[in-house]
Structures are given as structure tokens and as C-alpha cells.
Amino acid sequence: MHGFNATARPLLPGWLRLVAIVFTIASMLSVPLSDSLVAASATRVLPAAAEGATYSYSLATVLIPTGQHWRAPYRFSAKTGIAGIGLNAKGQLVGRAEYVGAKAFSACAYDSSGKHNCKTLLLRVRGSRYAGTYSGAFNYQYQNQIVPIAGDWLPMSFSVTLSMKDVRYINGNNIMKVTNFVSSEPAYGTGTQGVVPVSPTWSWFWANPPASPTLRLSKSGADVLMIYLPNGSSLNVNFAYGFELSANGSSMQWIPTDPTSPPNWFGTISSEVCSSCAVNYLGWSLTKVSG
């Protein structure tokens, strides 16, 4: 009778068997092993900041290990590389980010016995509440000055759609850039696709308006929106006499309440309306439609 060779091969050590299993699973899933290793040591993503908004985050949340008997007091070190946000004595990242973007940086924690833990962290700074596209209307009335007739002020309006993006945060304000401007007013020459305004176009808004539904301001001469178009026309808005801004930046408007007060906006009006007319600027409103 033929016997069966029952000589067994020695078992692989436990750690080597584990490596073999990982290679086998990785090959079955067509995922390179290096991807698994990278995922295991991935950069820790922190809660995002918003440009100009108050930010605070404790590094102890991600750097102090649990169950390893770390001894207080702790020390922390980190250089974010993000203008406006730094590390305070309590191990908190605090401040107001000045630019939109993302930065990866190294941060470490140390306990009183000499233990330490370092990680690569990623902090993203998203756009302010004003970044996006707004749409609305500007209203006015005009009177023919060649043959003026009492009470013949005629109402008119034109539509406006403008897109803004963040430039930076500085001194409590979000500085914005108007990237596209569309208007039904023929004098602006934007067509239906819009145009890119030219210098010195700019705008600025409070980075952290009060939590009240609207904020009524009275800062005569402080421009909030200056738009200059390639054809030489312009549209300017300032904070004077009743500008209202919603706390989340989703809407803004001006409703004139005092007929003796000067308007808070002025702009180029087409000669197609009237070549010799007096213009009385009325209210306007813009509502955020995207972004």
C-alpha cells in the first residue's frame, strides 16, 4: 500500500502571515498597498474657517492621545502658514483668516513627562458670506428738463446681476472683487453675458455683521460697491442713509426714507431714456442667487 507523505511545512510566523493576507487582499481589490499605507497616515482635516470670520480650534482635540496617561500641563507647537490665524498659549488655533485657500502644516503636543505627538493638519479657508452671485434692480425716476411739467417724474428701473469673489480680509472687512457684471441698462454695454469690470472696481463689506435680521448703517461717503465698466460707465453705491445688510449676507437693499437726504447710489443712465433729464435715484435691492 502506498503511504501518504504527511510531513507538514512549518507554519509562518504570525506577523508574516498577516503581511501575506494584506498583500492578498490588496491584489484581489486591485488597490496598491501604498494607498493603504497612505490612507493610514492621512493628513488630519480640521474644521474649515471662513475668510474674515472668528476661528477657534483646540489642538488638544487631535494631538492628545487617549488612554496613554499623558500628564498635564501640555505644550503645543504649530505654524499654520495662514495669515491671520496663529497658536495661542492655550494650544488653540485662533484668529481671522485673511485669504481663501488651504494649508497643510505640522503641529505637535508635549506632556510634562516628555511624551510628544505630532501630526500633519490641513486647514481650509472658505470664501466669505459675500462670495457668489447677486441679482436685483435699481430704481430711479426722471424728468425732462427741456419742457418740464409739474409732476411728470416718470419711474424707471434696470436689472443688475453681479458676481463677487474674495480678495482678502483686513481691518474687519471682506474686500471683494467683482468678476462679472450684467445689466439691462444700455449705458453699461454689458449685453446678456456680462463684462469684467475694470480698475478701480472694488467692494467691501463687514466681515461679521450683527446677528440682527438687518443692519441699518449711516456712514456717508463710505463706498460699499464701486463698479467701472470698459466703456467708461459706472455704478457706485455707498453706506449712506439706510443701507440694509442681512446678517448672513444673503440680501442687501436701500430704501430711501428721507426725501431730503442725498441718494446712496448713482450711476450712468442711458441717453435713450432722455438726453436732457433730471434724475432722482430711488431704492435698490440685491439678493444672493448662488454661491
C-alpha positions as CSV (number, residue, x, y, z in Angstrom):
1,M,0.0,0.0,0.0
2,H,1.3,3.4,-0.9
3,G,1.6,5.6,2.1
4,F,0.8,9.4,2.1
5,N,3.6,11.8,3.0
6,A,2.2,13.6,5.9
7,T,5.3,15.8,6.5
8,A,3.9,19.3,7.2
9,R,5.5,22.5,6.3
10,P,6.3,24.7,9.3
11,L,3.8,27.5,9.9
12,L,4.8,31.1,9.1
13,P,5.3,33.4,12.0
14,G,2.1,35.3,12.9
15,W,3.3,38.7,11.7
16,L,4.4,37.3,8.3
17,R,1.1,35.6,7.8
18,L,-0.6,39.0,8.4
19,V,1.6,40.6,5.8
20,A,0.7,37.8,3.3
21,I,-3.0,38.3,4.0
22,V,-2.7,42.1,3.4
23,F,-0.9,41.6,0.1
24,T,-3.5,39.0,-1.0
25,I,-6.5,41.3,-0.2
26,A,-4.8,44.3,-1.8
27,S,-4.2,42.3,-5.0
28,M,-7.7,41.0,-5.1
29,L,-9.1,44.5,-4.8
30,S,-6.6,45.9,-7.3
31,V,-5.6,48.6,-4.7
32,P,-1.9,49.2,-4.4
33,L,-0.6,48.6,-0.9
34,S,1.0,52.0,-0.8
35,D,-2.6,53.5,-1.0
36,S,-3.5,51.7,2.2
37,L,-0.4,52.9,3.9
38,V,-1.0,56.5,2.8
39,A,-4.7,56.3,4.0
40,A,-3.5,55.1,7.4
41,S,-1.3,58.1,7.8
42,A,-3.5,60.6,6.1
43,T,-3.4,64.3,6.9
44,R,-6.0,65.2,9.6
45,V,-8.5,67.7,8.2
46,L,-9.6,70.4,10.7
47,P,-13.0,72.2,10.7
48,A,-12.9,74.8,8.0
49,A,-12.5,78.5,8.6
50,A,-14.3,81.3,6.7
51,E,-12.3,84.3,5.5
52,G,-12.7,87.1,8.0
53,A,-14.8,85.1,10.4
54,T,-13.7,84.4,14.0
55,Y,-12.0,81.0,14.2
56,S,-11.0,78.9,17.3
57,Y,-10.0,75.3,17.5
58,S,-8.2,73.4,20.3
59,L,-5.2,71.3,19.1
60,A,-5.7,69.0,22.1
61,T,-8.7,67.5,20.3
62,V,-6.4,65.9,17.7
63,L,-3.0,65.7,19.4
64,I,-3.5,64.5,23.0
65,P,-3.8,60.7,22.8
66,T,-6.5,59.0,24.9
67,G,-5.6,56.1,27.2
68,Q,-1.8,56.8,27.2
69,H,-1.7,58.5,30.5
70,W,-0.4,61.9,29.3
71,R,0.5,64.3,32.1
72,A,-0.6,67.9,32.2
73,P,0.4,70.6,31.7
74,Y,0.7,70.3,27.9
75,R,2.7,72.4,25.4
76,F,1.9,72.8,21.7
77,S,3.7,74.0,18.7
78,A,2.3,74.9,15.2
79,K,2.9,77.3,12.4
80,T,-0.2,77.3,10.2
81,G,1.2,79.5,7.4
82,I,-2.3,81.1,7.2
83,A,-2.2,84.8,7.5
84,G,-4.4,85.9,10.4
85,I,-4.5,82.5,12.3
86,G,-2.0,81.5,14.9
87,L,-1.5,79.5,18.0
88,N,-2.2,80.9,21.5
89,A,-0.8,79.9,24.8
90,K,-3.7,77.5,25.5
91,G,-3.0,75.4,22.4
92,Q,-5.8,76.9,20.3
93,L,-5.7,78.0,16.7
94,V,-7.4,81.4,16.8
95,G,-7.8,84.5,14.6
96,R,-9.4,85.5,11.4
97,A,-8.1,84.1,8.1
98,E,-7.1,86.9,5.7
99,Y,-7.2,84.8,2.5
100,V,-9.2,81.9,0.9
101,G,-7.2,78.7,0.4
102,A,-5.8,75.7,2.2
103,K,-2.6,74.9,4.1
104,A,-1.1,71.7,5.4
105,F,1.2,72.2,8.4
106,S,2.8,70.2,11.2
107,A,1.6,70.5,14.8
108,C,2.9,68.8,18.0
109,A,1.8,68.3,21.6
110,Y,4.1,67.6,24.5
111,D,3.3,66.5,28.1
112,S,5.2,67.2,31.3
113,S,7.0,63.8,31.2
114,G,8.5,64.3,27.8
115,K,6.0,62.4,25.6
116,H,5.1,64.0,22.4
117,N,2.7,63.5,19.4
118,C,3.0,65.3,16.0
119,K,0.6,65.2,13.1
120,T,0.1,66.9,9.8
121,L,-3.0,69.0,9.8
122,L,-4.9,70.6,7.0
123,L,-6.9,73.8,7.4
124,R,-9.2,75.1,4.7
125,V,-10.3,78.7,4.5
126,R,-13.6,79.0,2.5
127,G,-15.0,82.2,1.0
128,S,-16.8,84.8,3.0
129,R,-20.6,85.1,3.2
130,Y,-20.5,87.6,0.3
131,A,-18.7,85.4,-2.3
132,G,-21.2,84.4,-5.0
133,T,-23.7,86.0,-7.4
134,Y,-26.3,88.6,-6.6
135,S,-29.3,89.8,-8.7
136,G,-31.7,92.6,-8.3
137,A,-32.9,96.0,-9.5
138,F,-32.0,99.7,-9.2
139,N,-34.9,102.2,-9.4
140,Y,-35.0,105.8,-10.3
141,Q,-37.2,108.5,-11.9
142,Y,-36.5,111.1,-14.4
143,Q,-37.9,114.4,-15.6
144,N,-37.5,116.1,-19.0
145,Q,-35.7,119.4,-18.4
146,I,-36.4,120.9,-21.8
147,V,-40.2,121.1,-21.3
148,P,-40.6,120.3,-17.6
149,I,-44.1,119.8,-16.4
150,A,-45.0,119.7,-12.8
151,G,-45.5,116.2,-11.5
152,D,-44.2,114.5,-14.6
153,W,-41.4,112.4,-12.9
154,L,-41.5,109.1,-14.7
155,P,-40.4,105.8,-12.9
156,M,-37.7,103.6,-14.4
157,S,-35.5,100.7,-13.3
158,F,-32.8,98.4,-14.6
159,S,-31.7,94.9,-13.6
160,V,-28.3,94.1,-12.2
161,T,-26.5,90.7,-11.8
162,L,-23.0,90.7,-10.4
163,S,-20.6,88.1,-9.2
164,M,-18.0,88.6,-6.5
165,K,-15.1,86.7,-5.1
166,D,-12.9,87.2,-2.0
167,V,-9.6,89.2,-2.3
168,R,-8.7,89.3,1.4
169,Y,-9.9,90.2,4.9
170,I,-8.4,93.3,6.5
171,N,-9.4,95.6,9.4
172,G,-12.8,94.0,10.0
173,N,-13.8,94.0,6.3
174,N,-14.1,91.5,3.5
175,I,-12.5,93.0,0.4
176,M,-14.3,91.6,-2.7
177,K,-13.6,91.6,-6.4
178,V,-16.4,92.0,-8.9
179,T,-15.7,89.3,-11.5
180,N,-18.7,89.8,-13.8
181,F,-21.4,92.4,-14.2
182,V,-24.6,92.2,-16.3
183,S,-27.3,94.9,-16.5
184,S,-30.3,95.7,-18.6
185,E,-29.3,99.4,-18.6
186,P,-28.0,100.1,-22.2
187,A,-25.4,102.6,-20.9
188,Y,-23.4,99.9,-19.3
189,G,-22.9,97.9,-22.5
190,T,-22.8,94.5,-20.9
191,G,-25.1,92.6,-23.2
192,T,-26.6,89.4,-21.8
193,Q,-23.3,87.7,-21.0
194,G,-21.9,90.5,-18.9
195,V,-18.4,92.1,-18.8
196,V,-15.5,92.1,-16.4
197,P,-15.3,95.5,-14.7
198,V,-12.1,97.4,-14.9
199,S,-10.0,99.2,-12.2
200,P,-10.6,100.8,-9.8
201,T,-13.6,98.5,-9.3
202,W,-13.8,97.1,-5.8
203,S,-16.2,96.4,-2.9
204,W,-16.1,95.8,0.8
205,F,-18.4,94.5,3.5
206,W,-18.3,93.9,7.2
207,A,-16.8,90.5,7.9
208,N,-19.1,89.9,10.9
209,P,-22.3,91.9,10.7
210,P,-24.5,91.8,13.8
211,A,-26.9,88.8,14.2
212,S,-30.0,91.1,13.8
213,P,-32.0,90.4,10.7
214,T,-30.8,93.7,9.1
215,L,-28.2,96.3,9.8
216,R,-29.1,99.9,9.1
217,L,-26.0,102.0,8.6
218,S,-25.2,105.7,8.3
219,K,-21.7,106.2,7.0
220,S,-21.9,108.8,4.4
221,G,-19.2,108.6,1.7
222,A,-18.0,105.1,2.7
223,D,-18.3,103.2,-0.6
224,V,-19.5,99.7,-0.4
225,L,-19.5,99.0,-4.2
226,M,-17.7,100.7,-7.0
227,I,-18.1,99.3,-10.5
228,Y,-16.4,100.8,-13.5
229,L,-17.1,99.3,-16.9
230,P,-14.9,99.0,-20.0
231,N,-17.0,101.6,-21.9
232,G,-16.4,104.3,-19.3
233,S,-19.7,104.0,-17.5
234,S,-20.0,103.3,-13.8
235,L,-22.3,102.4,-10.9
236,N,-21.4,103.4,-7.3
237,V,-23.1,102.5,-4.0
238,N,-22.2,103.7,-0.5
239,F,-23.3,103.1,3.0
240,A,-25.1,106.3,3.5
241,Y,-28.7,106.9,4.6
242,G,-30.3,103.5,5.2
243,F,-28.3,100.7,3.6
244,E,-29.5,97.4,5.0
245,L,-27.5,94.2,5.0
246,S,-28.7,90.8,6.2
247,A,-26.6,89.1,8.9
248,N,-25.8,86.2,6.6
249,G,-25.0,88.4,3.6
250,S,-27.9,86.9,1.5
251,S,-29.5,90.2,0.7
252,M,-28.9,93.9,0.8
253,Q,-31.0,96.9,-0.1
254,W,-31.5,100.6,0.3
255,I,-35.0,102.1,0.9
256,P,-35.0,105.9,1.0
257,T,-36.9,107.2,4.0
258,D,-36.0,110.9,3.9
259,P,-36.7,112.7,0.6
260,T,-34.3,115.5,1.7
261,S,-31.3,113.1,2.0
262,P,-28.9,112.6,-0.9
263,P,-29.1,109.1,-2.5
264,N,-26.7,106.3,-1.6
265,W,-26.1,105.4,-5.2
266,F,-25.5,107.0,-8.6
267,G,-24.8,105.6,-12.0
268,T,-24.7,106.2,-15.7
269,I,-28.1,106.5,-17.2
270,S,-28.7,105.9,-21.0
271,S,-29.4,108.9,-23.2
272,E,-32.0,106.7,-24.8
273,V,-34.2,107.4,-21.8
274,C,-33.8,111.2,-22.0
275,S,-30.9,113.3,-23.2
276,S,-31.8,116.3,-21.1
277,C,-33.3,114.9,-17.9
278,A,-33.0,115.4,-14.2
279,V,-32.6,112.0,-12.4
280,N,-33.9,111.2,-8.9
281,Y,-32.3,108.0,-7.6
282,L,-34.6,105.7,-5.7
283,G,-34.2,102.4,-3.8
284,W,-32.4,99.3,-4.9
285,S,-32.1,95.7,-3.8
286,L,-29.8,92.7,-4.4
287,T,-30.4,89.1,-3.4
288,K,-27.9,86.3,-3.5
289,V,-28.8,83.7,-6.1
290,S,-25.8,81.4,-5.9
291,G,-22.5,80.8,-4.1
